[in-house]
């Protein structure tokens, strides 16, 4: 098997001059069986990647003209490529892990007559001839940001053996004190989150070394945040495993496609025009099929990661179409998490959450009164430029007046939370996403600089803010 982590956007593969595979879409993994194409000795492998930055494909924040909130384009092979020898019969092709508070159900994709699941920590070894096996864990240790406990396990057939891990946790919603609230393991949780766009000064779509994922998560947690919104980008699984291991909640966006219009998708909604049906939104059959297939592929790829608690389908109306229909489709594939169909505006009738974006001002959010979670899924974005730690060739971009010190930026953030976030918690607010964790290219509204060398806010004050938020939300 020839495996690719991701190739942007169209990939054609030949071995020894013979075409053997093709893939479309720039963010998801795929594999090609090259058994019948290889010869004894040396072989020629050719990968032809074509990227015209077609907006038919999910492309996120990529731009041929990086500026403002649009960033340098990525092309070609941008994730790991590796060869893997697997048995002709009895291979473990994939796992689907569904946890609860007592154990997990593990669905094993294999043609083997039977397989054995072993969980060493729990002292469990179960052999099954069915495709799904139930594992009940004695004295279960639940997963949370405070204690991100993972159970290692193996799956073995007569010819194959794979290693993986699972966590015990549930994500639900319930009415508490007249408002819909988010529950982790049956207890109220508030998403004190940062926007995480997945860009790096030394590697663009990837950091120079994978340990940088760990460091970004630790940077967020060191300021009191317990969640990240992964914004219109799918990362390598190493990122999500770091979130699982270190304990941070993830609201995962689907990658946006379609043409973006500043007036239609940002300006008019920002000043109040936020009601629009997407039933007749302009979308070609090709873009529709690509977006839906990539969204389903994202859910399949990331389903097993306990850190992911919710999905976002569309962001600020960008490329939005048939939101209710896609919500139902994704919900049928993953009923274990909440789904925010439209973050920002153009909310339709269905969904588990309503997500508002508020920039340039503060306002107390109204209760949803429709059984949905209330999220402030983007806000803030206050700019502070730190000389010597910026992309010098790009114009400075951020929201509001530029702050000139740690104290000034921290005070600006604190005032916004005092005026908008804390009062909104009384109206049912279950999460807030501040823009953003770090600067990106010319965008200077991060809590850290793009090179991650400077923290631009006061840590002590940010930790005090986190404590006050949890107290207001009734989270111990």
LOMAR-770835 format. One record per residue (C-alpha): residue in one letter; x, y, z negated. Coordinates in steps of 0.1 Angstrom, whole numbers, plus 5000, padded with zeros to 4 digits. Each point is the difference from the previous one (the first is absolute). Layout:
N
AXYZ ...
//
This chain:
476
X500050005000 X501350355010 X498650244974 X499750385003 X499150234971 X498850275023 X500750155035 X498550335011 X497950005022 X500049735028 X502449704998 X500849755028 X502449714992 X502049775023 X502349724992 X502549895027 X498150215025 X496649854993 X497250214985 X498849844968 X498150264980 X498350345000 X498750214971 X498250334998 X500050234969 X502850164981 X499549914963 X499249634996 X502149685000 X499749745027 X501749675010 X500849825032 X500649625003 X503149985022 X500749634996 X499449915037 X502150305012 X503349944983 X502949795012 X503049834983 X502850254994 X499650375006 X496750175010 X499050345013 X497350194982 X498550315014 X497550234983 X498550285021 X498350264978 X497950275016 X498850304979 X498250295018 X498450104967 X496649925014 X497350124977 X498049695010 X502249824975 X500250074962 X503050244998 X499650194967 X502150324996 X502349935029 X500650295025 X502250085029 X500150354987 X500649974962 X498750304981 X497950074969 X498249684990 X501149825032 X503349804998 X502649865023 X498949715022 X501149644993 X500549775029 X500949635007 X501149744975 X499850164965 X499749704977 X501949684995 X500249745028 X500849644990 X500049645012 X498349734979 X500049635005 X496749844989 X498949635002 X497849905030 X497549864975 X499250094964 X501250365001 X498550254976 X499050285023 X498450254976 X498450044965 X497050204989 X500050064962 X496950124982 X500550074963 X497750054970 X500750034963 X500449624994 X501849895031 X500250005038 X498549835030 X502749935026 X499049925036 X502849835019 X500150005038 X501749675009 X499349695020 X501649784973 X497849734985 X500750144965 X502150254982 X501250074965 X499850334982 X502450044970 X500050294975 X503049944978 X499250274974 X496649864994 X501249645001 X497549925029 X500449775030 X497049925021 X499749795031 X497150065024 X498649875032 X497750305003 X501150325016 X499350204969 X501249924965 X498950154967 X502750074974 X498850094964 X502950154980 X500149934962 X500550324979 X499950225030 X502150315002 X498250275019 X501650235025 X499950384995 X502350305006 X501149974963 X500749635003 X500449895036 X500349634993 X500549775030 X499849625001 X502449835024 X498749695017 X500849765028 X498049815026 X501449685013 X499049765028 X501849685011 X502150215024 X499950374987 X500450214969 X499250374995 X500450234970 X497750284990 X498450174970 X496750114987 X498550234974 X496949984979 X497950315004 X496650125012 X498850335015 X496350084995 X497850304996 X497250064975 X497750274986 X501450154968 X498350304983 X498050065031 X502950005025 X501649745022 X503449924987 X502949795012 X501049704978 X503249805000 X499749674981 X496650124988 X501350324984 X499850365012 X503050125020 X500750345015 X502050035032 X502650264991 X501549995035 X502550155024 X499950005038 X502849785013 X500650045038 X502849745003 X502750235016 X503750014991 X502750255008 X502649735007 X497849765021 X496750175010 X497549704998 X502449804977 X502450094972 X503749925004 X499649724975 X496849824987 X500850104964 X498950355009 X496449864998 X500649924964 X501550344993 X497050185016 X497649814978 X502150074969 X500150375009 X496250015001 X499649814967 X502650224983 X497750305005 X497049814986 X498349895032 X498549655001 X499049985037 X501050085036 X497950075030 X502049845029 X499150255027 X499249895036 X502949755001 X500549634994 X503349924983 X502149695001 X498849754974 X503250084979 X498350334991 X496849834987 X502049744981 X501850284983 X496650154990 X498949664987 X503249954980 X500450354986 X496350064993 X498450285020 X496550005015 X499750065038 X497250155020 X500949885036 X499050205030 X499449855034 X502250165027 X498250285019 X499650005038 X498350235024 X500650365009 X500250244971 X498450355002 X501050264974 X496850195005 X497649705000 X501849784975 X501550264975 X499050365004 X496249975002 X499749734973 X502350204977 X497650305001 X497049784994 X498849835032 X500349644986 X496849835012 X500249825033 X498849675012 X502649785017 X497549775017 X500750165034 X503650104994 X502149995032 X502149685000 X501249785028 X499449624999 X503849954999 X500650234971 X497049854981 X501449655005 X503550104990 X498950184969 X497749734987 X502549725007 X502850204983 X497850074970 X499149634996 X503649915005 X501050244972 X497549844976 X501249655009 X503750104996 X499650184966 X497149804984 X502249814976 X501750314984 X498450084965 X501250365001 X497650095028 X496650094984 X498350185029 X500050065037 X499450335019 X498749975036 X500050355014 X501750324989 X498550355006 X497949895029 X503149935021 X499049745026 X496949914979 X497349785016 X497349764988 X501250034964 X497149814985 X500549705023 X503749984994 X499550034962 X497749695001 X502449815021 X503050074977 X497949944969 X499049655014 X503749925003 X500950144966 X497250044974 X502650014972 X501050375004 X498250335004 X499950175034 X500150385006 X498650025036 X500650375006 X502650194980 X499550385000 X496850055019 X497449865025 X498749754974 X497449765014 X497549804981 X501949694990 X503149944979 X501349954965 X501450354995 X499850365010 X503350185004 X500350385001 X503050205012 X500450344984 X502950235009 X500750384996 X497450024971 X498649824970 X496549894995 X498249774976 X498749695019 X496449904998 X498949654990 X499449765029 X496549894987 X500049725026 X501849724983 X503450085016 X503350084982 X501050365001 X503650065010 X502050325007 X502049825026 X502250305010 X500850334983 X502850234990 X502950005025 X501750304984 X503350095016 X503450044985 X503050015023 X503349894984 X502950135021 X502549745010 X497449734998 X497850085030 X499949925037 X501750335011 X498949985036 X496249994992 X497850284989 X498949994963 X496549864995 X497949984969 X496750114985 X499650334982 X502650254988 X503549844996 X501149944965 X503650094991 X500849784969 X499249684982 X498050204974 X498050195027 X499149695020 X499149804969 X497850284987 X498250035034 X499349624999 X498850014964 X497650295007 X498449815029 X499549694978 X498650224972 X497550185023 X499049715022 X501049654991 X499449994962 X496550165002 X499149765029 X500849704979 X496950084980 X498049985033 X501349655007 X503450065017 X501849675001 X503250115017 X502150295013 X502749995027 X502550284999 X501850095032 X502849874998 X502849794986 X502850155020 X500750255028 X499849875036 X502250175026 X498850365000 X497149944976 X501250124966 X497149924978 X501449694982 X500849954964 X503449895012 X502250125029 X500149805032 X503449864990 X498649914966 X502950184983 X498050274982 X496949974979 X498150335005 X497849994969 X500549984963 X499749634989 X498950074965 X497150225011 X499049755026 X499949724974 X497950224978 X497650065029 X499749625006 X499249954963 X497350265001 X498449855031 X499849664985 X498650144968 X497350185019 X499249695020 X499849794968 X502849775011 X502249884972 
//
